[in-house]
């Protein structure tokens, strides 16, 4: 049964079809070859001469190899090999052949496919009718008179006629075996000739790295936005519960802050989730990824902790700070406020000093945030977070730097970012050069 499946099973039939497609693709080149052979032979009929047909076949293969150098031949060949040869998709390359090595391999595959396909297709067209006629010889006298009239006398013997059906079936089995072998050869050569080159693997690794970078950025956006909102809402709700009977006005302010914080966070979540669904793109200023420094006032007014905010220069001016840098600066401030909320001492949030300065001489945006060192965290999230690490990652990706730690009795967070993205690229290049 296994032997029959190998010859006539579904995989064998699909590979046979793949070979016939190769034969069909060979036909235009073969016809051109017959014209050239006919011209060289002084107009002698080509299709009645086996040597002439072999010469046309030999001329067709180099022409097919030249076609295989076109970049789009590889994706078409890969699609056919995946669908009909039973080759695992992971073993084959994606996309057009861009490098010389990939094109040479593709040309080799294309030539091999058309060569084997031409042989098997020709045999498939010619051999089955002949084999069926041989099988039918003992049963049709008219067929014997037509076929064996000028043939050898031995073929008219009874024993030869008795073996004719066996000979015809053997021809069909031999054809199936040849097709199975040719299909197996193509299936084994496909990963070698159509598989990814080192350049393809490098490009795939770069695409995966870019995808991971996008996922990490969106994860940071979600962490900073939701983490800050939960910290602020939890603190405000806890403070309101403790003074519910004594200070209704404070409770009203706390509920207002909770409402504003949740409304703002829902808007940010819609933006980030829209990117995850791939149905939203950033606008020209990049604000679809999140708010910038122009939204800092709303954040500070309802962050759940008193903030003394100082500005030097005009950091909220889009012409001064690149929108991408402004967005990352907003997230850094937001995460710094979350840390102040979580680690404030006592029943109320610790006061925070915030300085955002435009250093035009250094071409940097400086962010300094200070809050008193507290004892036990006032608000803790299960599982913790990666706030300070996320701040450092944001700064480094822009070509800047950030640091945080105890300083002169307070907790200080400092971040320095380039004002424009072109400066960020140059800064990153200089950083790599130092490494």
C-alpha positions as a LaTeX table, in Angstrom:
\begin{tabular}{lrrr}
\hline
Residue & $x$ (\AA) & $y$ (\AA) & $z$ (\AA) \\
\hline
Unk1 & 0.00 & 0.00 & 0.00 \\
Unk2 & 2.83 & 2.41 & 0.81 \\
Unk3 & 4.38 & 1.75 & $-2.57$ \\
Unk4 & 1.08 & 2.45 & $-4.33$ \\
Unk5 & 0.61 & 5.64 & $-2.28$ \\
Unk6 & 4.10 & 6.76 & $-3.24$ \\
Unk7 & 3.24 & 6.32 & $-6.92$ \\
Unk8 & $-0.43$ & 7.30 & $-7.06$ \\
Unk9 & $-1.20$ & 9.02 & $-3.72$ \\
Unk10 & $-2.29$ & 12.63 & $-3.33$ \\
Unk11 & 1.24 & 13.96 & $-2.86$ \\
Unk12 & 2.48 & 12.05 & $-5.91$ \\
Unk13 & $-0.41$ & 13.39 & $-8.00$ \\
Unk14 & 0.28 & 16.98 & $-6.91$ \\
Unk15 & 3.97 & 16.63 & $-7.72$ \\
Unk16 & 3.05 & 15.16 & $-11.10$ \\
Unk17 & 0.85 & 18.18 & $-11.74$ \\
Unk18 & 3.76 & 20.42 & $-10.74$ \\
Unk19 & 5.93 & 18.68 & $-13.34$ \\
Unk20 & 3.28 & 19.09 & $-16.03$ \\
Unk21 & 3.15 & 22.82 & $-15.22$ \\
Unk22 & 6.91 & 22.88 & $-15.72$ \\
Unk23 & 6.47 & 21.24 & $-19.11$ \\
Unk24 & 3.86 & 23.82 & $-20.08$ \\
Unk25 & 6.25 & 26.62 & $-19.07$ \\
Unk26 & 8.98 & 25.02 & $-21.20$ \\
Unk27 & 6.90 & 25.03 & $-24.38$ \\
Unk28 & 7.57 & 28.67 & $-25.50$ \\
Unk29 & 11.32 & 28.14 & $-25.13$ \\
Unk30 & 11.10 & 24.77 & $-26.91$ \\
Unk31 & 9.23 & 26.29 & $-29.84$ \\
Unk32 & 11.89 & 28.98 & $-30.19$ \\
Unk33 & 14.48 & 26.19 & $-30.06$ \\
Unk34 & 12.72 & 24.31 & $-32.87$ \\
Unk35 & 12.79 & 27.43 & $-35.02$ \\
Unk36 & 16.52 & 27.84 & $-34.45$ \\
Unk37 & 17.20 & 24.16 & $-35.15$ \\
Unk38 & 15.06 & 24.30 & $-38.29$ \\
Unk39 & 16.96 & 27.35 & $-39.56$ \\
Unk40 & 20.28 & 25.65 & $-38.87$ \\
Unk41 & 19.13 & 22.45 & $-40.58$ \\
Unk42 & 18.07 & 24.17 & $-43.79$ \\
Unk43 & 14.34 & 23.84 & $-43.16$ \\
Unk44 & 14.32 & 20.13 & $-42.32$ \\
Unk45 & 11.22 & 19.05 & $-40.32$ \\
Unk46 & 12.07 & 19.14 & $-36.62$ \\
Unk47 & 9.18 & 17.24 & $-35.08$ \\
Unk48 & 9.84 & 14.15 & $-37.22$ \\
Unk49 & 13.47 & 13.93 & $-36.06$ \\
Unk50 & 14.36 & 12.84 & $-32.52$ \\
Unk51 & 17.88 & 14.37 & $-32.65$ \\
Unk52 & 16.40 & 17.69 & $-33.81$ \\
Unk53 & 13.92 & 17.63 & $-30.93$ \\
Unk54 & 16.69 & 16.92 & $-28.44$ \\
Unk55 & 18.69 & 19.83 & $-29.89$ \\
Unk56 & 15.65 & 22.13 & $-29.51$ \\
Unk57 & 15.26 & 20.92 & $-25.92$ \\
Unk58 & 18.94 & 21.67 & $-25.22$ \\
Unk59 & 18.55 & 25.19 & $-26.64$ \\
Unk60 & 15.39 & 25.82 & $-24.58$ \\
Unk61 & 17.05 & 25.26 & $-21.20$ \\
Unk62 & 19.57 & 28.17 & $-21.36$ \\
Unk63 & 16.75 & 30.51 & $-22.39$ \\
Unk64 & 14.72 & 29.31 & $-19.41$ \\
Unk65 & 17.73 & 29.86 & $-17.13$ \\
Unk66 & 17.96 & 33.50 & $-18.25$ \\
Unk67 & 14.29 & 34.00 & $-17.38$ \\
Unk68 & 14.96 & 32.59 & $-13.91$ \\
Unk69 & 17.14 & 35.61 & $-13.09$ \\
Unk70 & 14.10 & 37.90 & $-12.95$ \\
Unk71 & 13.28 & 38.81 & $-9.33$ \\
Unk72 & 9.60 & 37.80 & $-9.45$ \\
Unk73 & 10.33 & 34.25 & $-10.61$ \\
Unk74 & 11.21 & 33.19 & $-7.06$ \\
Unk75 & 7.89 & 34.06 & $-5.34$ \\
Unk76 & 5.98 & 32.30 & $-8.14$ \\
Unk77 & 8.20 & 29.23 & $-7.88$ \\
Unk78 & 7.96 & 29.23 & $-4.09$ \\
Unk79 & 4.16 & 29.40 & $-4.21$ \\
Unk80 & 4.02 & 26.44 & $-6.58$ \\
Unk81 & 6.52 & 24.41 & $-4.53$ \\
Unk82 & 4.61 & 25.03 & $-1.30$ \\
Unk83 & 1.27 & 24.11 & $-2.81$ \\
Unk84 & 2.25 & 21.15 & $-4.98$ \\
Unk85 & 5.60 & 19.74 & $-3.85$ \\
Unk86 & 4.74 & 19.36 & $-0.17$ \\
Unk87 & 7.75 & 21.42 & 0.99 \\
Unk88 & 7.34 & 22.93 & 4.49 \\
Unk89 & 6.81 & 26.70 & 4.13 \\
Unk90 & 9.49 & 27.51 & 6.70 \\
Unk91 & 12.17 & 26.04 & 4.42 \\
Unk92 & 11.40 & 28.39 & 1.53 \\
Unk93 & 12.16 & 32.09 & 1.14 \\
Unk94 & 9.59 & 34.84 & 0.91 \\
Unk95 & 9.63 & 37.70 & $-1.53$ \\
Unk96 & 11.49 & 38.40 & $-4.77$ \\
Unk97 & 15.11 & 37.42 & $-5.28$ \\
Unk98 & 17.11 & 40.61 & $-4.71$ \\
Unk99 & 20.68 & 39.40 & $-4.44$ \\
Unk100 & 22.87 & 37.78 & $-7.07$ \\
Unk101 & 23.13 & 34.56 & $-5.05$ \\
Unk102 & 19.36 & 34.30 & $-4.72$ \\
Unk103 & 18.86 & 34.87 & $-8.45$ \\
Unk104 & 21.44 & 32.25 & $-9.40$ \\
Unk105 & 19.71 & 29.72 & $-7.13$ \\
Unk106 & 16.30 & 30.62 & $-8.54$ \\
Unk107 & 17.57 & 30.26 & $-12.11$ \\
Unk108 & 18.92 & 26.82 & $-11.23$ \\
Unk109 & 15.59 & 25.76 & $-9.75$ \\
Unk110 & 13.60 & 27.16 & $-12.67$ \\
Unk111 & 15.80 & 25.35 & $-15.19$ \\
Unk112 & 15.60 & 22.07 & $-13.26$ \\
Unk113 & 11.82 & 22.35 & $-12.91$ \\
Unk114 & 11.30 & 23.00 & $-16.63$ \\
Unk115 & 13.79 & 20.31 & $-17.70$ \\
Unk116 & 12.22 & 17.54 & $-15.61$ \\
Unk117 & 8.76 & 18.89 & $-16.34$ \\
Unk118 & 9.38 & 18.82 & $-20.09$ \\
Unk119 & 10.54 & 15.19 & $-19.98$ \\
Unk120 & 7.69 & 13.99 & $-17.75$ \\
Unk121 & 5.08 & 16.03 & $-19.65$ \\
Unk122 & 6.22 & 14.61 & $-22.97$ \\
Unk123 & 6.10 & 11.09 & $-21.58$ \\
Unk124 & 2.68 & 11.74 & $-20.03$ \\
Unk125 & 1.28 & 12.84 & $-23.38$ \\
Unk126 & 2.82 & 10.05 & $-25.47$ \\
Unk127 & 3.14 & 6.96 & $-23.29$ \\
Unk128 & $-0.39$ & 6.36 & $-21.85$ \\
Unk129 & $-2.13$ & 6.12 & $-25.29$ \\
Unk130 & 0.58 & 3.75 & $-26.49$ \\
Unk131 & 0.36 & 1.64 & $-23.30$ \\
Unk132 & $-3.42$ & 1.42 & $-23.56$ \\
Unk133 & $-3.12$ & 0.26 & $-27.18$ \\
Unk134 & $-0.60$ & $-2.42$ & $-26.14$ \\
Unk135 & $-2.95$ & $-3.63$ & $-23.38$ \\
Unk136 & $-5.81$ & $-3.85$ & $-25.89$ \\
Unk137 & $-3.86$ & $-5.84$ & $-28.55$ \\
Unk138 & $-5.04$ & $-9.32$ & $-27.49$ \\
Unk139 & $-8.69$ & $-8.24$ & $-27.50$ \\
Unk140 & $-9.03$ & $-6.38$ & $-30.84$ \\
Unk141 & $-8.10$ & $-8.11$ & $-34.09$ \\
Unk142 & $-8.36$ & $-4.91$ & $-36.12$ \\
Unk143 & $-5.87$ & $-3.23$ & $-33.83$ \\
Unk144 & $-3.44$ & $-6.16$ & $-34.24$ \\
Unk145 & $-3.71$ & $-6.01$ & $-38.01$ \\
Unk146 & $-3.00$ & $-2.27$ & $-38.02$ \\
Unk147 & $-0.17$ & $-2.24$ & $-35.48$ \\
Unk148 & 1.57 & $-5.50$ & $-36.24$ \\
Unk149 & 1.29 & $-5.54$ & $-40.02$ \\
Unk150 & 4.85 & $-4.33$ & $-40.56$ \\
Unk151 & 6.17 & $-5.32$ & $-37.14$ \\
Unk152 & 8.41 & $-8.23$ & $-36.16$ \\
Unk153 & 6.95 & $-11.71$ & $-36.61$ \\
Unk154 & 7.59 & $-12.54$ & $-32.94$ \\
Unk155 & 5.04 & $-9.92$ & $-31.81$ \\
Unk156 & 2.30 & $-11.93$ & $-33.53$ \\
Unk157 & 3.05 & $-15.04$ & $-31.54$ \\
Unk158 & 0.41 & $-16.08$ & $-28.92$ \\
Unk159 & 2.83 & $-15.75$ & $-26.03$ \\
Unk160 & 3.68 & $-12.15$ & $-27.08$ \\
Unk161 & 0.01 & $-11.22$ & $-27.28$ \\
Unk162 & $-0.56$ & $-12.79$ & $-23.86$ \\
Unk163 & 2.20 & $-10.63$ & $-22.35$ \\
Unk164 & 1.02 & $-7.43$ & $-24.05$ \\
Unk165 & $-1.33$ & $-6.33$ & $-21.19$ \\
Unk166 & 1.49 & $-6.87$ & $-18.68$ \\
Unk167 & 3.86 & $-4.84$ & $-20.85$ \\
Unk168 & 1.31 & $-2.02$ & $-21.14$ \\
Unk169 & 0.74 & $-1.91$ & $-17.38$ \\
Unk170 & 4.51 & $-1.94$ & $-16.82$ \\
Unk171 & 4.81 & 1.11 & $-19.05$ \\
Unk172 & 2.22 & 3.01 & $-16.99$ \\
Unk173 & 3.89 & 2.01 & $-13.71$ \\
Unk174 & 7.28 & 3.07 & $-15.11$ \\
Unk175 & 5.81 & 6.45 & $-16.04$ \\
Unk176 & 4.36 & 6.87 & $-12.54$ \\
Unk177 & 7.69 & 5.85 & $-11.02$ \\
Unk178 & 9.58 & 8.33 & $-13.19$ \\
Unk179 & 7.17 & 11.11 & $-12.21$ \\
Unk180 & 7.50 & 10.21 & $-8.51$ \\
Unk181 & 11.30 & 10.23 & $-8.71$ \\
Unk182 & 11.36 & 13.54 & $-10.56$ \\
Unk183 & 8.91 & 15.04 & $-8.04$ \\
Unk184 & 11.06 & 13.82 & $-5.15$ \\
Unk185 & 14.15 & 15.37 & $-6.74$ \\
Unk186 & 12.39 & 18.72 & $-7.00$ \\
Unk187 & 11.07 & 18.50 & $-3.44$ \\
Unk188 & 14.56 & 17.81 & $-2.08$ \\
Unk189 & 16.19 & 20.55 & $-4.15$ \\
Unk190 & 13.56 & 23.20 & $-3.32$ \\
Unk191 & 14.93 & 24.13 & 0.16 \\
Unk192 & 18.45 & 24.40 & $-1.32$ \\
Unk193 & 17.58 & 26.46 & $-4.39$ \\
Unk194 & 14.49 & 28.34 & $-3.15$ \\
Unk195 & 15.44 & 28.54 & 0.53 \\
Unk196 & 16.45 & 31.81 & 2.20 \\
Unk197 & 19.94 & 33.12 & 1.56 \\
Unk198 & 21.96 & 34.73 & 4.39 \\
Unk199 & 20.73 & 38.11 & 3.14 \\
Unk200 & 17.12 & 36.88 & 3.31 \\
Unk201 & 17.65 & 35.66 & 6.88 \\
Unk202 & 19.16 & 39.00 & 7.85 \\
Unk203 & 16.22 & 40.88 & 6.31 \\
Unk204 & 13.76 & 38.60 & 8.13 \\
Unk205 & 15.61 & 39.18 & 11.41 \\
Unk206 & 15.45 & 42.93 & 10.84 \\
Unk207 & 11.71 & 42.72 & 10.18 \\
Unk208 & 11.22 & 40.70 & 13.38 \\
Unk209 & 13.31 & 43.20 & 15.31 \\
Unk210 & 11.23 & 46.07 & 13.92 \\
Unk211 & 8.01 & 44.28 & 14.87 \\
Unk212 & 9.33 & 43.65 & 18.38 \\
Unk213 & 10.35 & 47.30 & 18.68 \\
Unk214 & 6.83 & 48.38 & 17.75 \\
Unk215 & 5.33 & 45.94 & 20.24 \\
Unk216 & 7.69 & 47.12 & 22.97 \\
Unk217 & 6.85 & 50.74 & 22.25 \\
Unk218 & 3.13 & 50.05 & 22.43 \\
Unk219 & 3.67 & 48.06 & 25.63 \\
Unk220 & 5.46 & 51.07 & 27.14 \\
Unk221 & 2.61 & 53.32 & 26.06 \\
Unk222 & 0.07 & 51.06 & 27.75 \\
Unk223 & 2.21 & 50.65 & 30.86 \\
Unk224 & 2.78 & 54.36 & 31.34 \\
Unk225 & $-0.77$ & 55.46 & 30.52 \\
Unk226 & $-2.68$ & 52.79 & 32.44 \\
Unk227 & $-0.16$ & 52.59 & 35.29 \\
Unk228 & $-0.33$ & 56.31 & 35.96 \\
Unk229 & $-4.12$ & 56.36 & 35.73 \\
Unk230 & $-4.50$ & 53.46 & 38.17 \\
Unk231 & $-2.06$ & 55.01 & 40.63 \\
Unk232 & $-3.79$ & 58.40 & 40.50 \\
Unk233 & $-7.31$ & 56.97 & 40.69 \\
Unk234 & $-6.43$ & 54.62 & 43.56 \\
Unk235 & $-4.81$ & 57.41 & 45.55 \\
Unk236 & $-7.67$ & 59.85 & 44.96 \\
Unk237 & $-10.30$ & 57.25 & 45.79 \\
Unk238 & $-8.49$ & 56.24 & 49.00 \\
Unk239 & $-8.08$ & 59.84 & 50.13 \\
Unk240 & $-11.75$ & 60.61 & 49.37 \\
Unk241 & $-12.91$ & 57.58 & 51.33 \\
Unk242 & $-10.97$ & 58.63 & 54.41 \\
Unk243 & $-12.47$ & 62.17 & 54.51 \\
Unk244 & $-15.90$ & 61.33 & 53.08 \\
Unk245 & $-17.77$ & 62.52 & 56.20 \\
Unk246 & $-15.48$ & 65.45 & 57.10 \\
Unk247 & $-14.64$ & 67.22 & 53.84 \\
Unk248 & $-17.26$ & 66.90 & 51.06 \\
Unk249 & $-15.50$ & 69.58 & 48.99 \\
Unk250 & $-12.30$ & 67.50 & 48.87 \\
Unk251 & $-14.34$ & 64.44 & 47.91 \\
Unk252 & $-15.91$ & 66.42 & 45.07 \\
Unk253 & $-12.46$ & 67.49 & 43.82 \\
Unk254 & $-11.15$ & 63.93 & 44.07 \\
Unk255 & $-14.08$ & 62.56 & 42.06 \\
Unk256 & $-13.50$ & 65.26 & 39.44 \\
Unk257 & $-9.84$ & 64.29 & 39.22 \\
Unk258 & $-10.80$ & 60.60 & 38.88 \\
Unk259 & $-13.27$ & 61.42 & 36.10 \\
Unk260 & $-10.74$ & 63.53 & 34.21 \\
Unk261 & $-7.97$ & 60.94 & 34.60 \\
Unk262 & $-10.11$ & 58.05 & 33.38 \\
Unk263 & $-11.49$ & 60.07 & 30.45 \\
Unk264 & $-7.98$ & 61.02 & 29.34 \\
Unk265 & $-6.72$ & 57.47 & 29.76 \\
Unk266 & $-9.60$ & 56.00 & 27.74 \\
Unk267 & $-8.68$ & 58.34 & 24.89 \\
Unk268 & $-5.05$ & 57.24 & 25.04 \\
Unk269 & $-6.09$ & 53.58 & 25.16 \\
Unk270 & $-8.25$ & 54.05 & 22.06 \\
Unk271 & $-5.23$ & 55.48 & 20.26 \\
Unk272 & $-2.87$ & 52.67 & 21.24 \\
Unk273 & $-5.40$ & 49.88 & 20.65 \\
Unk274 & $-6.17$ & 51.39 & 17.26 \\
Unk275 & $-2.52$ & 50.92 & 16.35 \\
Unk276 & $-2.64$ & 47.33 & 17.58 \\
Unk277 & $-5.62$ & 46.72 & 15.30 \\
Unk278 & $-3.67$ & 48.38 & 12.47 \\
Unk279 & $-6.60$ & 50.61 & 11.67 \\
Unk280 & $-4.94$ & 53.85 & 12.79 \\
Unk281 & $-1.86$ & 55.64 & 11.52 \\
Unk282 & 0.01 & 58.53 & 13.11 \\
Unk283 & $-0.79$ & 61.94 & 11.74 \\
Unk284 & 1.87 & 64.27 & 10.40 \\
Unk285 & 2.94 & 65.30 & 13.92 \\
Unk286 & 2.86 & 61.75 & 15.21 \\
Unk287 & 0.22 & 62.58 & 17.83 \\
Unk288 & $-1.80$ & 59.47 & 17.08 \\
Unk289 & 0.72 & 57.59 & 19.20 \\
Unk290 & $-0.04$ & 59.67 & 22.30 \\
Unk291 & $-0.20$ & 63.20 & 23.72 \\
Unk292 & 2.68 & 65.65 & 23.70 \\
Unk293 & 3.92 & 68.42 & 25.95 \\
Unk294 & 0.97 & 70.63 & 25.00 \\
Unk295 & $-1.23$ & 68.21 & 27.00 \\
Unk296 & 0.97 & 68.43 & 30.08 \\
Unk297 & $-1.27$ & 70.97 & 31.81 \\
Unk298 & $-4.24$ & 68.59 & 31.92 \\
Unk299 & $-2.00$ & 65.82 & 33.24 \\
Unk300 & $-0.57$ & 67.93 & 36.06 \\
Unk301 & $-3.96$ & 69.34 & 37.05 \\
Unk302 & $-5.45$ & 65.91 & 37.72 \\
Unk303 & $-2.44$ & 63.71 & 38.49 \\
Unk304 & $-3.31$ & 63.28 & 42.18 \\
Unk305 & $-0.21$ & 65.01 & 43.54 \\
Unk306 & 0.62 & 68.73 & 43.89 \\
Unk307 & 3.20 & 69.76 & 41.29 \\
Unk308 & 5.37 & 72.87 & 41.17 \\
Unk309 & 5.92 & 73.21 & 37.46 \\
Unk310 & 8.66 & 75.45 & 36.04 \\
Unk311 & 9.48 & 76.05 & 32.40 \\
Unk312 & 12.52 & 77.49 & 30.71 \\
Unk313 & 12.16 & 78.36 & 27.08 \\
Unk314 & 8.97 & 77.23 & 25.38 \\
Unk315 & 8.90 & 73.40 & 25.47 \\
Unk316 & 5.23 & 73.27 & 24.44 \\
Unk317 & 5.92 & 74.98 & 21.11 \\
Unk318 & 5.85 & 72.31 & 18.32 \\
Unk319 & 8.44 & 74.33 & 16.41 \\
Unk320 & 10.88 & 74.09 & 19.29 \\
Unk321 & 10.57 & 70.41 & 20.20 \\
Unk322 & 10.06 & 67.62 & 17.69 \\
Unk323 & 6.56 & 66.06 & 18.12 \\
Unk324 & 8.07 & 62.60 & 18.63 \\
Unk325 & 10.40 & 63.94 & 21.33 \\
Unk326 & 7.51 & 65.85 & 22.93 \\
Unk327 & 5.44 & 62.67 & 23.06 \\
Unk328 & 8.22 & 60.72 & 24.74 \\
Unk329 & 8.84 & 63.60 & 27.17 \\
Unk330 & 5.16 & 63.52 & 28.15 \\
Unk331 & 5.43 & 59.79 & 28.92 \\
Unk332 & 8.58 & 60.33 & 30.96 \\
Unk333 & 6.83 & 62.99 & 33.06 \\
Unk334 & 3.79 & 60.74 & 33.42 \\
Unk335 & 5.89 & 57.82 & 34.66 \\
Unk336 & 7.75 & 60.13 & 37.04 \\
Unk337 & 4.44 & 61.25 & 38.52 \\
Unk338 & 3.37 & 57.62 & 38.88 \\
Unk339 & 6.54 & 56.93 & 40.86 \\
Unk340 & 5.85 & 59.94 & 43.06 \\
Unk341 & 2.32 & 58.67 & 43.70 \\
Unk342 & 3.46 & 55.15 & 44.53 \\
Unk343 & 6.31 & 56.19 & 46.80 \\
Unk344 & 4.90 & 59.25 & 48.53 \\
Unk345 & 5.03 & 59.26 & 52.33 \\
Unk346 & 2.05 & 59.64 & 54.61 \\
Unk347 & $-1.61$ & 59.79 & 53.78 \\
Unk348 & $-1.32$ & 62.41 & 51.09 \\
Unk349 & 0.76 & 62.48 & 47.98 \\
Unk350 & 4.22 & 63.99 & 48.19 \\
Unk351 & 4.77 & 67.37 & 46.54 \\
Unk352 & 6.69 & 67.20 & 43.26 \\
Unk353 & 8.96 & 69.78 & 41.63 \\
Unk354 & 9.05 & 69.60 & 37.84 \\
Unk355 & 11.39 & 71.54 & 35.58 \\
Unk356 & 11.28 & 71.32 & 31.78 \\
Unk357 & 13.88 & 73.43 & 30.06 \\
Unk358 & 14.85 & 73.99 & 26.44 \\
Unk359 & 18.64 & 74.15 & 26.27 \\
Unk360 & 19.20 & 75.69 & 22.87 \\
Unk361 & 22.96 & 75.82 & 23.19 \\
Unk362 & 23.14 & 72.09 & 23.93 \\
Unk363 & 20.18 & 71.42 & 21.59 \\
Unk364 & 18.57 & 69.42 & 24.38 \\
Unk365 & 15.28 & 69.20 & 26.23 \\
Unk366 & 15.97 & 68.74 & 29.93 \\
Unk367 & 13.45 & 67.21 & 32.33 \\
Unk368 & 14.11 & 67.29 & 36.07 \\
Unk369 & 11.60 & 65.89 & 38.56 \\
Unk370 & 12.12 & 65.79 & 42.34 \\
Unk371 & 9.99 & 64.49 & 45.20 \\
Unk372 & 10.84 & 63.72 & 48.84 \\
Unk373 & 11.97 & 60.22 & 49.65 \\
Unk374 & 9.06 & 58.34 & 51.24 \\
Unk375 & 8.91 & 55.17 & 53.29 \\
Unk376 & 6.63 & 52.35 & 52.26 \\
Unk377 & 4.96 & 52.83 & 48.90 \\
Unk378 & 1.59 & 54.51 & 49.28 \\
Unk379 & 0.20 & 52.76 & 46.19 \\
Unk380 & 1.61 & 49.46 & 44.93 \\
Unk381 & 0.62 & 47.56 & 41.82 \\
Unk382 & 0.75 & 43.76 & 41.87 \\
Unk383 & 3.69 & 42.45 & 39.91 \\
Unk384 & 5.47 & 45.80 & 39.86 \\
Unk385 & 6.37 & 47.58 & 36.66 \\
Unk386 & 9.29 & 48.65 & 34.51 \\
Unk387 & 8.85 & 52.39 & 34.90 \\
Unk388 & 12.46 & 53.57 & 35.40 \\
Unk389 & 13.75 & 51.06 & 32.88 \\
Unk390 & 11.09 & 52.23 & 30.41 \\
Unk391 & 12.16 & 55.85 & 30.95 \\
Unk392 & 15.78 & 54.92 & 30.23 \\
Unk393 & 14.74 & 53.00 & 27.10 \\
Unk394 & 12.71 & 55.93 & 25.79 \\
Unk395 & 15.64 & 58.31 & 26.28 \\
Unk396 & 18.22 & 55.98 & 24.71 \\
Unk397 & 16.04 & 55.26 & 21.66 \\
Unk398 & 15.90 & 58.99 & 21.00 \\
Unk399 & 19.64 & 59.35 & 21.41 \\
Unk400 & 19.37 & 60.91 & 24.88 \\
Unk401 & 19.96 & 59.68 & 28.41 \\
Unk402 & 18.13 & 59.42 & 31.71 \\
Unk403 & 19.06 & 58.67 & 35.30 \\
Unk404 & 17.22 & 58.46 & 38.60 \\
Unk405 & 18.11 & 58.01 & 42.25 \\
Unk406 & 18.44 & 59.67 & 45.67 \\
Unk407 & 19.99 & 63.13 & 45.55 \\
Unk408 & 20.43 & 65.53 & 48.48 \\
Unk409 & 17.48 & 64.14 & 50.46 \\
Unk410 & 15.06 & 63.84 & 47.51 \\
Unk411 & 14.41 & 61.41 & 44.70 \\
Unk412 & 15.56 & 63.00 & 41.45 \\
Unk413 & 14.72 & 61.92 & 37.92 \\
Unk414 & 16.70 & 63.60 & 35.14 \\
Unk415 & 16.26 & 63.08 & 31.41 \\
Unk416 & 17.98 & 64.87 & 28.56 \\
Unk417 & 16.53 & 64.45 & 25.08 \\
Unk418 & 17.54 & 66.00 & 21.74 \\
Unk419 & 15.20 & 68.74 & 20.59 \\
Unk420 & 14.78 & 67.36 & 17.05 \\
Unk421 & 14.81 & 63.83 & 15.65 \\
Unk422 & 17.65 & 64.64 & 13.22 \\
Unk423 & 19.77 & 65.53 & 16.24 \\
Unk424 & 18.59 & 62.32 & 17.91 \\
Unk425 & 19.95 & 60.28 & 15.00 \\
Unk426 & 23.27 & 62.06 & 15.13 \\
Unk427 & 23.47 & 61.59 & 18.88 \\
Unk428 & 22.71 & 57.89 & 18.54 \\
Unk429 & 25.40 & 57.56 & 15.89 \\
Unk430 & 27.92 & 59.24 & 18.16 \\
Unk431 & 26.92 & 56.91 & 21.00 \\
Unk432 & 27.51 & 53.86 & 18.78 \\
Unk433 & 30.82 & 55.29 & 17.68 \\
Unk434 & 31.96 & 55.56 & 21.28 \\
Unk435 & 30.95 & 51.94 & 21.87 \\
\hline
\end{tabular}
